[in-house]
Structure formats: structure tokens, C-alpha cells
Amino acid sequence: MTLAFVNATLVCPANGVSSGTLLVEGDRISAVGDVAVPEGAERIDVRGKLLAPGIVDLGVFAVDPAAFRAGGIVRIGLMPDQSPVLDDPGIVERAAKAGKPDLWIHPIAAATRGLAGTDLAEMATNASAGARAVATGRRWIGDSGVMRKVLRYARDCGLTVIAHAEDGGLAGGAVATEGETASRLGLPAAPSMAEALAIARDLMLVEETGAAIHFRQVTTAAGFDLVRRAKARGLPVTCGITPAHLLLSDNTLNDYRTFAHLSPPLRSEGDRQAALAAVRDGTVDVLCSGHDPRGPEEKRLPFTDSSEGMAGAETLLAFGLGLVRDEVLTLDRLFALLAVNPARVLGIDTGTLAAGSPADLVIADADAPWLISAERMAAKAGNTPFDGLPVQGKALKVMKGGRFL
Amino acid sequence: MHISDHSPAAQIPGGAVFPHRHLTGIEGLQPHEILFLLDEAEQWVEANRSRAQSDRRLEGITQINAFFENSTRTLLSFEIAGKRLGADVVNMHAAQSSVKKGETLIDTAVTLNAMRADVIVIRHSASGAVKLIAGKVDCPVLNAGDGWHEHPTQALLDALTIRRRTGAIAHRKVVICGDMLHSRVARSNILALTTLAAEVRVVAPSTLMPAEIERMGVTPFTDFDAALEGAEVVMMLRLQNERMNGGFIPSTREYHMRYGLTSERLKRAAPGALVMHPGPMNRGVEITSEVADDLERSAITEQVEMGVAVRMACLDVLTRRSRGVEGWA
């Protein structure tokens, strides 16, 4: 059975934006562009709406199918910070299967056993069980010798290392970025330089080992500068960011709103502007949700006692489309950041509308207005710092492997 | 004055003078609101000194002192303040009970609310905890210190002390010296004193100085001697034991050498400069006994006295609405 999406605004990170038809046969895209609809095909009139590759959300902390479906996300790179930690082939395999049939979960295995930052985890074994990358988790590996071994061994296994970039010695028990806001509120804070220090060390190790590294979230001007220069030198480095760090500064912490307690913490306005510039100039490769739903047990607490993290899956696309409207990036590049680039980090062949690619698709209305409501989210918890904000852009339908969800 | 003659509420349109339901911090208070609280406290100073017939204006009021963090003097001060006004004072030593943190904090707030407290005084080790509770209860909440954030009654009692001893707060050159980073006393004092137009200098080793503190309208120094030049008020902060060695400063000996207030050092300040300390003091560390015990210069015991008066004023003012005081209801 062939499905024919007609009258679509086709958004392909590889081939740009065009209007036309897209055919799906089985679980694959069979043709795209100015193609005839085969006889007997089921026609789906997209009515000019966007037809784009399904979003690959790199580095989420929870399997939350309803939230992902609402956000147009078909695949996730699941962080190893689970209970139990994804550091064992049995656990990795179980995680990889947990989302079927609605969601592709690509486990990111722990780089060190128990994410403790001391002993190497069984990277190759975990990869054969389904892991697509290894990560340091929410934490930074403080021991440079261990990090060097992680990078060398991951390179041998052909796996990208996804790193958390915050020097733990500086970040310690901090819950905010050092600056006027943290000083006024009396919150433990770390200088934003903690990020650049961590990146600088890891980049030196990358240069030496040749391993591929992806900084899951870069959020500071100094951090982007380092990544930018490393890319110019040809190092295998990529980086990501969440909409929260592009849209909010540490001012949001006023009133101790724990929904804005994130890791890395929200930065200064200057760093936020640098982040937008880094998206513009191509330094940023991946736009991710950082989806980390936390219930009231973890958020209705004094700021320093609360857990970091936000529910971001449902709002990722809307904020991405907002960046397009604000001319920070083009529509096809947005989907490079949302689909093909994260897929590359994970080493999976998806994220474009090319014939032969998996039929992972999202139909989206770029203009549909809606109101973000913490109480009405599909996510397991509604911990969003954007509660009450009107936005535009919504996933209408999501297809995974040729099947509508 | 007979204490029962004191009824300033009747003369002042309360809503306009002090419109705040809670006192969670100095932040957000207008200069006239701070001065109003100081004026109110002033009269309790006289009343306390004259040992006049006790004023029972808080009779029937249940005041709960919920201290999630250990305290002796602040708790005692709030307890005496409440009792002097006739309130039924209940102390909850949450720090020693099974109540620790987390959801329990809000649960505790809800519980206190259900017990129909009329005013709740809270101390907690987490910045912002008092605001969190204030949003969950129906009665006024008074911050008795939250984390590194604020300790508003301390700032008010310090301001009252300065005003009484030097005649004014505006344009006074005030030096605050010590662990600025972890000090709620410093934050509240900076807010109160700058709001009242004092010229505030803050002194600490860089390791104990909050980032961008100058944006709070103060001038930061790392050299105590330089900061002391011409100072009219020298406010010392307590160096907390856990920070004395290794972590933030090399040793108490070295700290004393650079930041200890000695008679010799005090000569750099203006003649007759006032010396203050919120207590308890580490004698020989941030301040020498010679300075601390010099009754001409040191206002340390007076600060304690002002503390009771300020807390009486705050308890009175914050409960006026619920007590139906004319002009406040």
C-alpha cells in the first residue's frame, strides 16, 4: 500500500523547502518532489502544511511517549541516567525495546560504570545491545585520565561521546549561574566559565584521541567560541542546546521558580545572545528538548532542594518554529537541528525526506496558536518554565516507520 | 508614656503605609515603609525600657515560631516579642524533629495553616523557603532568616540601632565586613541601608564576596583598611565555623590579620564610629574583645535590645489587618 502526501510544504534538511508530493511505501519514503501519485495510492492532502522528518530528540531523560507524540518526536536518544543506569547490556536492550511500537528509543549508554566517572563501562557490549553512543550523563568526569580513556575507547568502538560540560570543581553544589540574580537571591552559584573550562579540557583530549564528542548543551559565549574554533580546526565536535537556554536568562530565577532550575543553569543575557548567534552561524548542531519531567515531589521545594530539569518535548517544535519566524535560522536548517544532525550523532540513517529513508514524518502547522499550560501537558509532569506563554506551531500528525501514531 | 497610650495605627492609614501581607524580606519595601516599621519599633523600645504595664494587643493571637534551622537568640527574641504583646507563642523546633525538607516543608505549612496560626515566624536553611511557605498559608509570615537570602528583622534592628546612635541613616558611611557570600544578614542590610540612602561599602576576601554585588548599590573592597577610611558605622559579620579553614580562607589567624576589627584598625574610621555585630561573635577572629566590649563604640548589646522591639513592631503591624485594627481591616 502506497501513501501519497500531496499539497505538502516539504521541509528537508538535505534538499531545502519545496512544495510537492511524498510517497511512502511500507516503512520507507519511496519518492519525493514533483512525482505522480500512483494508482491505488491512499492520498493524504496536507493542505500546504509542513511535511518534515520526524524529530530526533537527542539526550532526553525519560521515556514519555505521549509527550513525544504531541511534540512531533519519533526517536529519542535516551540518556543513561536511568534507574538502573544504562551501563549493562541487559538494561540497554530493555530500554531500546521499551518504546515499541510507538517510539524509537536509542539508548545512550553510560561511558563509565554506574556513571561514577571512574571505570570504563562495557561500551562495545552495550553498543551491540542497542546503544548508539556513550555519555557522561548529567555529570562531568572530573578525572582527566578517565576522560581520556573514555574518549580513546569510544573512538575504538566508533561511538560518539556525549559530554556534560561543567567543571565539577566550580559547579559543585551550584544551582545557578554566578551573577546579580544569584547574589540577590542568595543561591549557590557557579561562574559560567565552568562550562568553557570543561569544554577546553575535553577538546584537548579530542584533539589527541581523535574521538568524536558531542556536548549535549553548550550555553555560554566562551563555550561556543571554543566549539567554533575547534570546528574550524576540523575536530569531530558537535554541540546542542535547548530552547530554554535560547529564550530565557537567569532573570527567570526570580521568585525562586523551580521550573527554571535547569542543568546547566540559565545564563546571563549576554550568554543568551551568544547562544542565538551560535545557532545563526552554525556552531550549534542540535536543538533538543532536554525532556526531564519532574513531578511536584521534586519541584515543589525550596530552589536549592529541587531537582533540575524541565518538560520540553511538547514545546520543542513550537520554539524551533519561533526561531524561524525570528529569522534566527531557516526552516530547513531548523529540521537539520531537529532531525538529521541528532541522527548523525547517534549514527542512524534518518532525518531527511530522501527516498529510501525511514518514513518517520511529522505534519506540522507552523502557525497554529496555542497556550503552553503546565497543567494540561501530555508529559508525565508539567514542569515548564514557559507556563502560560502563547506560542505558534504544532505537530498535527506523526508517522513512525510508515505508520501513523 | 503609659504603654497603652501607644496606638499609632489609629493615626496612620495602614494600607498606604504598610501594604504588605508578609515580611519575607527587605526587598520590595519602600523607604517610607521601612521607616514606618522603625518608628513603630522605637516606641516599643521605650515601653520595654520603662517596664510599663504590659500591652496585651496580641491577646488571643497564636504565633508559631517554626524554626527549621537551629537558632537561639533569634528564636528567643521572637518569643519574647510575642509574649510581651500577649500572644500565645508556640515554638516548633523543626530542625530537631523528623521534619527535614522537601514536600514536608509545604506539608508543614499546610498543617500550620490548618491549625489556624495567626502569624508564623520561619527560619529555614534554604533561600526562598519562607516565600514558598508564605504562598501556602492564610496568615502573615515573618522571615527569621532563609538560607543566604534575607534576614529582614536583623536589618531593621540594625537600622534602628544606627538611627538611634547616630541620628540618621541617610548618607551615613557604613562598612559591612565579613562573609558576604553566605550572609543573609548582609543581604538584608544592604537592601535596607541603600534603600534608606546610606553609603554602603562591603568588605570580604574575594572568595567570600558574591558576584556583581556592586549592582546592589554598594562599593566592594577586599582591603579592610581602605574601606574603613572615614566610616561612621562598622558592621562586622560572623565568620561561620565551617568556613574558617581551608575552604574559603586559609586560616582564622590570617583572616583576623586581614579582616579582624581591632582598636588599632578602628582608628581609620571616623572618630566615634559605631561598631556593630549581629552575634554570636567569634572573639579574636572577626572582632577583638577590646572593641566588642567598648561600650562607647560598640552597639552590640543594644542591637539585641532593638531586636525585641523591632520584632514586636513587625508582629503588631502584620497582624493588624486580622485583628481588625481601625484603618487596617
Interface residues (C-beta under 8 A of the other chain):
Chain A: E178 G179 E180 A182 S183 R184 L185 G186 L187 P188 A189 P191 D255 Y256 P296 E297 R300 L301 P302 F303 T304 D305
Chain B: E27 K101 G102 E103 L105 I106 H124 A126 S127 G128 A129 K131 L132 D146 G147 W148 H149 E150 R184 R187 P210 A211 E212 I213 R215 M216
